[in-house]
Amino acid sequence: MAAEADVLGELRRLRTRIPQLRGALTASVDGLVLAQDTTDIEAEGVCALTAAALGVALRLSEATHQGGFRELLIRGEQGYLATYTAGSTAVLTLLAEPRVNVGRLHLEGRRSSALIGELVDAATGRGVGTRDTEDAEP
């Protein structure tokens, strides 16, 4: 992907803005790693699981008439996992410590996912100038 360096740069800036992040990665909606800034996880496996969770979240959102999928937040004993749509073909997944400010996580995650979505969509020739990230569905 032509935008990989730009996406990786945004992941690194995001980790600087939220010191409690343990990892950040971007994946295609079918589970392929596009860029990662993680050290203690197996990114390929996490991306594959993210794609599976995304499929369930899409179906659940549709079945409950909540509209298009935007984000998913999982709280575990050891922290948070948040996934956000990133354009029409990608998602941003963040791994955070339990002490993270969840409001800040959402604020920064949404901003970064919008930028990453633009970068990925431009690189793949999808949605360039035609879709607002808030209206885009993976």
PyMOL commands that set and color helices and strands:
alter all, ss='L'
color gray80, all
select helices_A, chain A and resi 4-17+43-63+102-124
alter helices_A, ss='H'
color red, helices_A
select strands_A, chain A and resi 21-28+33-38+71-76+79-86+90-96
alter strands_A, ss='S'
color yellow, strands_A
deselect
rebuild
show_as cartoon
